[in-house]
């Protein structure tokens, strides 16, 4: 998402990223995207979906929430991109997507804005695993055991994206609120 600015100086223009400077601050911009969708996807059996995939920047696999870029496949809404990415990565499609929060995931590094969705009413549409050579592994973990499962993976030396913990907390707050309201 490139934001036009008269003071914006392009330092390097790559295939997917542009490295820029504005008022002495250096940061990156992604090309041809309108946002990023992160999904806290919970099955009807109250299992949360995690994905694990290789991330070259850290030189290894990272456990994450399903996520992806909006607009990289052409014109689409955030919700359309969220469901497309959920199907590509996990094989599930959501009947409902509820916005839990929006904001910059790394405001000192990029101008990206992330929307975190709670995905419910999941139905299996495919095998998941990503597109091309992504080789994404999918885990279905009982929601109540998610923190312990993540702790065990970290104890094994595996990397966990910190946004996973934020997504869990936001989803738990929403799920608990819905349970209280329905009683």
C-alpha positions as CSV (number, residue, x, y, z in Angstrom):
1,X,0.0,0.0,0.0
2,X,1.9,3.0,-1.2
3,X,0.9,6.3,0.3
4,X,1.7,9.3,-1.8
5,X,3.7,12.0,-0.1
6,X,5.6,14.9,-1.6
7,X,8.4,14.2,0.9
8,X,8.6,10.5,0.1
9,X,12.0,9.5,-1.2
10,X,12.4,6.0,-2.8
11,X,15.7,4.5,-1.6
12,X,15.2,1.1,-3.3
13,X,12.4,-0.3,-5.4
14,X,12.2,-4.1,-5.4
15,X,9.8,-6.6,-6.9
16,X,7.5,-6.7,-3.8
17,X,8.8,-4.0,-1.5
18,X,9.8,-0.4,-1.7
19,X,12.3,1.0,0.8
20,X,11.5,4.7,1.4
21,X,12.5,7.7,3.5
22,X,10.1,10.5,4.8
23,X,11.2,13.3,7.1
24,X,14.3,11.3,8.2
25,X,12.3,8.0,8.8
26,X,13.1,5.0,6.7
27,X,10.5,2.2,6.3
28,X,9.2,-0.2,3.7
29,X,6.0,-0.3,1.7
30,X,4.5,-3.4,0.1
31,X,3.4,-3.1,-3.5
32,X,-0.1,-3.7,-4.8
33,X,-1.9,-4.4,-1.5
34,X,-4.8,-2.7,0.2
35,X,-4.2,-4.4,3.6
36,X,-3.4,-7.5,5.5
37,X,-5.9,-10.0,7.0
38,X,-5.1,-12.2,10.0
39,X,-7.6,-14.8,11.0
40,X,-8.4,-16.3,14.4
41,X,-10.3,-19.3,12.9
42,X,-12.2,-21.4,15.4
43,X,-14.1,-24.6,14.3
44,X,-17.5,-25.7,15.6
45,X,-15.5,-28.1,17.8
46,X,-13.8,-25.1,19.4
47,X,-10.5,-25.8,17.8
48,X,-8.3,-22.9,16.7
49,X,-6.3,-23.2,13.5
50,X,-2.6,-22.4,13.5
51,X,-0.3,-22.6,10.5
52,X,3.4,-23.2,10.3
53,X,5.5,-22.2,7.3
54,X,9.1,-21.3,6.4
55,X,9.9,-17.6,6.7
56,X,13.2,-16.8,5.0
57,X,13.7,-13.6,6.9
58,X,14.2,-15.5,10.2
59,X,15.7,-18.6,8.5
60,X,13.1,-21.1,9.7
61,X,9.5,-22.1,10.3
62,X,7.2,-19.9,12.3
63,X,3.8,-20.8,13.9
64,X,1.3,-18.2,13.0
65,X,-2.4,-17.5,12.6
66,X,-3.6,-17.9,9.0
67,X,-3.0,-14.6,7.2
68,X,-2.5,-12.9,3.9
69,X,-2.5,-9.9,1.7
70,X,-5.6,-8.1,0.5
71,X,-5.3,-6.9,-3.1
72,X,-2.4,-9.1,-4.2
73,X,-4.9,-11.2,-6.3
74,X,-6.7,-8.2,-7.8
75,X,-9.5,-6.1,-6.6
76,X,-11.1,-7.7,-3.5
77,X,-12.6,-6.6,-0.2
78,X,-10.8,-7.4,3.1
79,X,-13.3,-10.0,3.9
80,X,-12.9,-11.7,0.4
81,X,-9.1,-11.7,0.9
82,X,-9.5,-13.1,4.4
83,X,-11.6,-16.0,3.2
84,X,-9.4,-16.6,0.2
85,X,-6.3,-16.8,2.4
86,X,-8.1,-19.0,4.9
87,X,-9.1,-21.5,2.2
88,X,-5.6,-21.4,0.6
89,X,-3.7,-21.9,3.9
90,X,-6.1,-24.2,5.9
91,X,-8.7,-25.6,3.5
92,X,-11.5,-24.0,5.5
93,X,-14.0,-21.2,4.5
94,X,-15.7,-19.1,7.2
95,X,-19.4,-18.4,7.2
96,X,-18.8,-15.3,9.4
97,X,-15.9,-12.9,9.7
98,X,-16.0,-10.4,12.6
99,X,-13.4,-7.7,12.9
100,X,-11.7,-7.9,16.2
101,X,-9.2,-5.0,15.7
102,X,-7.2,-3.1,13.1
103,X,-3.9,-1.4,13.3
104,X,-0.2,-1.3,12.3
105,X,1.7,-4.5,13.2
106,X,5.1,-2.9,13.1
107,X,4.7,0.9,12.7
108,X,8.4,1.6,12.8
109,X,9.1,-0.8,9.9
110,X,6.2,-0.4,7.5
111,X,3.0,1.5,6.7
112,X,0.9,-1.7,6.6
113,X,-2.5,-1.9,8.4
114,X,-3.7,-5.3,9.6
115,X,-7.2,-6.4,10.2
116,X,-7.7,-9.2,12.7
117,X,-10.9,-11.3,12.1
118,X,-12.6,-13.9,14.2
119,X,-13.6,-16.6,11.6
120,X,-16.5,-18.9,12.7
121,X,-18.8,-21.3,10.9
122,X,-15.9,-23.0,9.2
123,X,-16.5,-25.6,6.5
124,X,-13.9,-27.6,4.7
125,X,-13.4,-26.7,1.1
126,X,-10.0,-28.0,0.3
127,X,-6.8,-29.5,1.7
128,X,-5.1,-26.2,2.5
129,X,-1.3,-26.1,2.6
130,X,-0.9,-22.9,0.6
131,X,-0.3,-22.2,-3.0
132,X,2.8,-23.0,-5.1
133,X,5.7,-24.1,-2.9
134,X,4.4,-22.6,0.4
135,X,4.2,-26.0,2.1
136,X,2.1,-24.7,5.0
137,X,1.3,-27.1,7.8
138,X,-2.1,-26.7,9.6
139,X,-2.7,-27.5,13.2
140,X,-6.2,-27.8,14.8
141,X,-5.7,-27.2,18.6
142,X,-8.4,-27.2,21.2
143,X,-9.0,-23.5,22.0
144,X,-8.8,-24.2,25.7
145,X,-5.3,-25.8,25.3
146,X,-3.9,-23.2,22.8
147,X,-1.5,-21.5,25.3
148,X,-0.1,-24.7,26.5
149,X,0.3,-26.1,23.0
150,X,2.2,-22.9,22.0
151,X,4.4,-23.1,25.1
152,X,5.3,-26.7,24.2
153,X,6.2,-25.7,20.7
154,X,8.4,-22.8,22.0
155,X,10.0,-25.3,24.5
156,X,10.9,-27.4,21.4
157,X,12.8,-24.3,20.0
158,X,10.1,-23.4,17.5
159,X,9.3,-19.8,16.7
160,X,5.8,-18.4,17.4
161,X,4.6,-15.1,15.9
162,X,3.7,-12.9,18.9
163,X,0.5,-11.8,17.0
164,X,-0.8,-15.3,17.8
165,X,-1.1,-14.4,21.5
166,X,-2.9,-11.1,20.7
167,X,-5.3,-12.9,18.4
168,X,-6.0,-15.5,21.1
169,X,-6.7,-12.8,23.7
170,X,-9.0,-10.9,21.4
171,X,-10.9,-14.0,20.4
172,X,-11.2,-15.2,24.0
173,X,-12.6,-11.8,25.0
174,X,-15.1,-11.9,22.2
175,X,-16.1,-15.5,22.8
176,X,-16.5,-15.0,26.5
177,X,-18.6,-11.8,25.9
178,X,-20.9,-13.7,23.6
179,X,-21.3,-16.5,26.1
180,X,-22.2,-14.0,28.9
181,X,-24.7,-12.2,26.6
182,X,-26.4,-15.4,25.6
183,X,-27.1,-16.6,29.2
